[in-house]
Amino acid sequence: MLRVHTASTTDLFRNSLLQALASPIIGTLSDRYGRRTALLFSMAGNILSVLLWVMATDFRTFLLSRVVGGLSEGNVQLAIAIATDISDEKQRGATMALVGICFSISFTFGPALGAWLSTISTVQANPFATAAGFSLFLIVTETLYLYLYLPETLPSKVASAKPKDGAVATKGSTKLTTNSGENSTQAKLVSSGAGETFERTNSHFLLNLTHLTFILFFSGMEFSLPFMTYDLFGYTSALNGRLLGYMGLVASILQGGVTRRLPPLLSVRIGVVSCLFALLLLARIDSVKGLYLASTLLAVTTATVVTGLNALSSFEAGENERGGKLGNLRSWGQVGRGIGPLLFTSVYWWAGREVAYTIGGMGVLAVSTIAFFGLKTPQGTEGKKMKDVKVNSDEL
């Protein structure tokens, strides 16, 4: 188990580091050349990465596929950037939550599907060829759909396009409309204050630092959880899969019913406090009921913190710099995701569960201090609740 632990944490560190390096670059390029262009190039990189995985019959080829995938992984941040382009200040939190729901559902069912596909052997030299082949099919299908139907949403690109084909303009947001006589989709944006000086409430450094510190401790705990359940309760992979599936399901329900109705800063604060109690509980539990109680608290955290931080970061960015700022936010988070498991699991094996999770709790307590006393509600969004948000299907 220690050997598997070392190999998996090393791979996670390498992949997260590559994403940390690539995310700001991809975000900045999307601000210059457009979200659609950047996303399609990112998807092309993902196709190449999975294609190498399908063909991998030795470790070097597999490693190359991971490197290519890490350097081209921009679809998450670009999806968030597109969500900010097509939503105004009132819609922002709810739209971010909608994106979060999609990822929660994917992470709930994806691992189980991959585990099942890995049991189907089609290539003797590559036991994971079936799972890789199915992934390739999904990514190619998604890329074709994006190429055919995704319009450009970058405000400067949309504003410079000639108004035609009945594009609908709304103040501060982008609405997508389809011309009845053609298959093409157009986007039109009318922005208030595109050329004005942008006034920030929270510095991006503080937001990035909050993201880094939170992910550092949260990802470390998340990575060590299967080891803890095995040590305490003899959990198998199937039982751990059931536990993680439960967390993903709860997180999806919360994002759809609760998070989208909360102001982003309140969402962050609820999440970090929930994470604090979960870590302190994990340090002391001795029953499965306690484990599921802590997992429920962690599901609350999953449904709130990162979604809220993405929304806050987008509020503090001008229209034509959101890609870069959101890329920087993700980059800092990926640094935490790469280092956290290495540090946390090392303390877990060296000093034991109680010490590791207590230290993690103290770290999240520091994040809570920043969330409650360092971060402020962005100007112009005070008192706005997400329950008043209406996101129409033609906006997404």
C-alpha positions in Angstrom: 0.0 0.0 0.0 2.9 2.4 0.8 4.3 1.8 -2.7 0.9 2.6 -4.3 0.6 5.6 -2.0 4.1 6.9 -3.1 3.4 6.4 -6.9 0.0 8.0 -6.8 1.0 11.0 -4.8 4.0 11.5 -7.1 1.8 11.4 -10.2 -0.7 13.8 -8.6 2.1 16.2 -7.7 3.4 16.1 -11.3 0.0 16.6 -12.9 -1.0 19.4 -10.5 2.3 21.2 -11.1 1.8 21.1 -14.8 -1.7 22.4 -14.5 -0.4 25.2 -12.2 2.0 26.2 -14.9 -0.4 26.0 -17.7 -3.6 27.5 -16.2 -2.5 31.2 -16.2 -1.2 30.9 -19.7 -4.4 29.3 -21.0 -6.5 31.9 -19.2 -4.5 34.8 -20.6 -4.7 33.4 -24.1 -8.5 33.1 -23.8 -8.6 36.8 -22.9 -6.7 37.7 -26.0 -7.9 35.2 -28.6 -11.3 34.2 -27.2 -12.8 31.5 -25.0 -14.0 29.4 -27.9 -10.5 29.3 -29.5 -8.7 28.5 -26.3 -11.2 25.8 -25.3 -11.0 24.1 -28.6 -7.2 24.0 -28.5 -7.4 22.7 -24.9 -9.7 20.0 -26.0 -7.3 19.1 -28.8 -4.6 18.6 -26.2 -6.9 16.4 -24.2 -7.6 14.3 -27.3 -3.9 13.9 -27.9 -3.4 13.0 -24.2 -6.1 10.3 -24.1 -4.9 9.0 -27.6 -1.5 8.4 -26.1 -3.1 6.7 -23.2 -4.9 4.3 -25.5 -1.7 3.5 -27.3 0.4 3.2 -24.1 2.1 -0.1 -23.7 5.0 1.1 -21.6 5.4 3.6 -18.7 7.1 6.3 -20.8 4.2 6.6 -23.2 1.7 6.7 -20.3 3.9 9.4 -18.6 3.9 11.4 -21.8 0.1 11.2 -22.0 -0.1 12.6 -18.4 2.3 15.5 -19.3 0.4 16.4 -22.4 -2.9 16.2 -20.4 -1.5 18.4 -17.6 -0.3 21.1 -19.9 -3.5 21.3 -22.0 -6.0 21.0 -19.1 -7.9 24.2 -19.4 -11.5 23.2 -19.9 -12.4 23.6 -16.2 -11.2 27.2 -15.9 -12.5 28.1 -19.4 -15.9 26.7 -18.6 -15.9 29.0 -15.5 -14.7 32.0 -17.6 -17.5 31.4 -20.1 -20.0 31.2 -17.2 -18.9 34.6 -16.0 -19.2 36.0 -19.5 -22.8 35.0 -19.9 -23.9 36.0 -16.4 -24.3 39.4 -14.6 -23.6 40.0 -11.0 -26.9 38.6 -9.8 -26.5 35.5 -11.9 -22.9 34.8 -11.1 -23.2 32.7 -8.0 -26.0 30.5 -9.4 -24.2 30.0 -12.7 -21.0 29.0 -10.9 -23.1 26.5 -8.8 -24.5 25.1 -12.0 -21.0 24.5 -13.3 -20.1 22.9 -10.0 -23.1 20.5 -10.2 -21.9 19.2 -13.5 -18.4 18.5 -12.1 -19.9 16.9 -8.9 -22.0 14.5 -11.0 -19.1 13.7 -13.2 -16.8 12.9 -10.2 -19.6 10.9 -8.6 -20.2 8.5 -11.5 -16.9 8.8 -13.5 -14.6 6.8 -11.1 -17.1 4.0 -10.8 -17.6 3.8 -14.6 -13.8 3.9 -15.1 -13.3 1.1 -12.6 -15.9 -1.1 -14.4 -14.4 -0.4 -17.8 -11.0 -1.3 -16.5 -12.3 -4.9 -15.9 -12.9 -5.3 -19.6 -9.7 -6.4 -21.3 -9.4 -5.6 -25.0 -5.6 -5.0 -25.3 -3.4 -7.4 -23.4 -0.5 -5.0 -23.2 -2.7 -2.2 -21.9 -5.2 -3.3 -19.3 -6.8 0.2 -19.3 -7.3 0.4 -23.0 -11.1 0.0 -22.8 -11.4 2.8 -20.3 -9.1 5.0 -22.3 -10.9 4.2 -25.6 -14.3 5.2 -24.0 -12.7 8.4 -22.7 -11.4 9.2 -26.1 -14.9 8.7 -27.6 -16.4 11.1 -25.0 -13.8 13.8 -25.5 -14.0 13.7 -29.3 -17.8 13.9 -29.2 -17.6 16.8 -26.8 -15.1 18.6 -29.0 -17.2 18.2 -32.1 -20.2 19.5 -30.2 -18.2 22.6 -29.0 -16.9 23.3 -32.5 -20.4 23.2 -34.0 -22.5 24.9 -31.3 -20.3 26.9 -28.9 -20.3 30.7 -29.7 -17.6 33.1 -28.7 -18.5 34.7 -25.3 -15.4 37.0 -24.7 -17.0 40.4 -24.3 -14.5 42.3 -26.5 -14.8 39.7 -29.3 -18.6 39.8 -29.1 -18.8 43.6 -29.0 -16.5 43.9 -32.1 -18.7 41.5 -34.1 -21.2 43.1 -36.4 -24.7 43.1 -34.9 -26.7 40.8 -37.1 -29.1 37.8 -37.2 -31.2 39.2 -34.4 -28.7 38.9 -31.6 -30.2 39.8 -28.2 -28.3 42.3 -26.0 -28.7 42.7 -22.3 -26.9 44.9 -19.9 -23.8 43.3 -18.5 -24.5 39.8 -19.8 -24.4 37.7 -23.0 -27.4 35.9 -24.3 -27.1 33.3 -27.0 -29.6 33.2 -29.8 -30.0 30.9 -32.8 -30.9 32.3 -36.2 -34.0 30.5 -37.4 -32.6 30.1 -40.9 -29.1 28.9 -40.1 -27.3 26.5 -37.9 -24.9 29.1 -36.5 -25.2 30.6 -33.0 -24.4 34.2 -32.3 -23.6 36.0 -29.1 -24.1 39.7 -28.5 -22.9 41.6 -25.4 -23.7 45.1 -24.3 -21.5 45.9 -21.3 -21.7 48.8 -18.9 -18.3 50.3 -18.1 -16.1 48.1 -20.3 -13.6 51.0 -20.6 -13.9 52.3 -17.1 -11.4 51.8 -14.2 -12.3 48.6 -12.4 -12.5 49.0 -8.6 -11.7 45.9 -6.5 -12.9 45.0 -3.1 -10.7 41.9 -2.5 -7.2 41.6 -3.8 -6.6 38.7 -6.1 -3.5 37.8 -4.0 -5.7 37.3 -1.0 -8.3 35.3 -3.0 -5.5 33.1 -4.5 -3.8 32.7 -1.1 -7.2 31.6 0.4 -7.6 29.1 -2.4 -4.1 27.7 -2.0 -4.3 27.3 1.7 -7.7 25.7 1.6 -6.9 23.2 -1.1 -3.6 22.4 0.6 -5.4 21.0 3.6 -8.6 19.8 2.0 -6.9 17.8 -0.8 -4.5 16.3 1.7 -7.4 15.1 3.8 -9.3 13.9 0.8 -6.3 11.8 -0.4 -5.7 10.2 2.9 -9.4 9.3 3.5 -9.2 5.9 1.9 -6.2 5.0 4.0 -8.1 6.0 7.1 -11.2 4.0 6.3 -9.0 1.0 5.5 -7.2 1.3 8.8 -10.2 1.9 11.0 -13.0 -0.2 9.3 -11.2 -2.4 6.8 -13.0 -0.7 3.9 -12.5 -2.2 0.4 -12.3 -0.2 -2.8 -16.1 -0.8 -3.3 -17.0 0.6 0.1 -14.7 3.6 -0.4 -16.4 4.1 -3.8 -19.8 4.0 -2.1 -18.6 6.6 0.5 -17.2 8.9 -2.2 -20.4 8.5 -4.3 -22.5 9.5 -1.3 -20.4 12.6 -0.8 -20.7 13.5 -4.5 -24.4 13.0 -4.5 -24.9 15.2 -1.4 -22.7 17.9 -2.9 -24.6 17.9 -6.2 -28.0 18.2 -4.3 -26.6 21.1 -2.2 -25.2 22.9 -5.2 -28.5 22.7 -7.0 -30.7 23.6 -4.1 -28.7 25.7 -1.7 -25.3 27.0 -2.9 -26.9 28.7 -6.0 -29.1 30.7 -3.6 -26.3 32.0 -1.4 -24.0 35.0 -1.8 -20.5 33.8 -2.7 -18.8 35.0 0.4 -21.4 33.4 2.7 -21.0 30.2 0.7 -17.2 30.2 1.3 -17.6 30.9 5.0 -20.2 28.0 5.4 -17.8 25.7 3.6 -14.7 26.3 5.5 -16.5 26.1 8.9 -18.0 22.8 7.8 -14.5 21.5 6.7 -13.1 22.5 10.1 -15.7 20.5 12.0 -15.2 17.6 9.6 -11.5 17.4 10.1 -11.7 17.6 13.9 -14.4 14.9 13.8 -12.2 12.6 11.6 -9.4 12.9 14.1 -11.6 11.2 16.7 -14.2 9.0 15.1 -14.5 5.3 15.9 -17.7 4.3 14.1 -19.1 4.2 10.6 -21.9 6.7 11.6 -19.2 9.2 12.6 -17.5 8.6 9.3 -20.7 9.4 7.3 -21.4 12.4 9.5 -17.9 13.8 8.7 -18.4 12.9 5.0 -21.7 14.9 5.0 -19.8 17.9 6.3 -17.1 17.4 3.7 -19.9 17.3 1.0 -21.1 20.7 2.2 -17.5 21.9 1.8 -17.2 20.5 -1.7 -20.5 22.2 -2.7 -19.5 25.7 -1.5 -15.9 26.8 -1.1 -14.4 26.6 -4.5 -17.6 27.7 -6.2 -17.7 30.7 -4.0 -14.1 31.6 -4.5 -14.5 31.4 -8.3 -17.5 33.7 -8.1 -15.6 36.2 -5.9 -12.6 36.2 -8.2 -14.8 36.8 -11.2 -16.3 39.8 -9.4 -12.9 41.3 -8.9 -11.9 41.0 -12.6 -12.7 43.2 -15.6 -14.4 41.7 -18.6 -11.3 41.1 -20.6 -9.1 39.8 -17.8 -11.3 37.2 -16.3 -9.7 34.3 -18.1 -6.2 35.2 -16.7 -7.5 36.0 -13.2 -9.5 32.7 -13.0 -6.4 30.9 -14.4 -4.3 32.3 -11.7 -6.8 31.3 -9.0 -6.8 27.7 -10.4 -3.0 27.7 -10.6 -2.6 28.5 -6.9 -5.2 25.8 -6.1 -3.3 23.3 -8.2 -0.1 24.0 -6.3 -2.0 23.2 -3.1 -3.5 20.1 -4.7 0.0 18.9 -5.6 1.7 19.6 -2.3 -1.2 18.8 0.1 -1.4 15.1 -0.4 2.4 14.7 -0.1 2.6 16.6 3.2 -0.7 15.4 4.7 -0.2 11.7 4.0 3.4 11.9 5.2 2.2 13.3 8.6 -0.5 10.6 8.6 1.9 7.7 8.3 4.5 9.3 10.5 2.5 10.7 13.4 -0.9 9.0 13.1 -4.5 9.9 12.2 -5.2 12.1 15.2 -2.2 14.4 14.7 -2.7 14.7 10.9 -6.3 15.6 11.0 -5.9 17.9 14.0 -3.1 19.8 12.1 -5.4 19.9 9.1 -8.2 21.4 11.3 -5.8 24.1 12.5 -4.9 24.9 9.0 -8.5 25.2 8.0 -9.1 27.4 11.1 -6.5 29.8 9.6 -8.5 29.8 6.3 -11.7 30.5 8.2 -10.0 33.5 9.8 -9.2 34.9 6.3 -12.7 34.1 5.1 -14.4 35.9 8.0 -12.1 38.8 8.6 -10.1 39.2 5.4 -12.5 38.8 2.6 -15.3 41.3 2.0 -18.5 41.3 -0.1 -17.7 42.8 -3.5 -19.1 46.3 -4.1 -22.4 46.4 -5.8 -23.4 42.9 -4.7 -24.3 43.6 -1.1 -27.6 42.0 0.0 -28.1 40.2 -3.3 -29.4 36.6 -2.8 -29.0 33.8 -5.3 -32.7 32.9 -4.8 -33.6 35.8 -7.0 -31.5 34.4 -9.9 -33.1 33.1 -13.0 -30.7 31.4 -15.4 -32.5 30.7 -18.7 -31.5 27.8 -20.9 -30.7 30.1 -23.8 -28.1 31.8 -21.7 -26.1 28.6 -21.2 
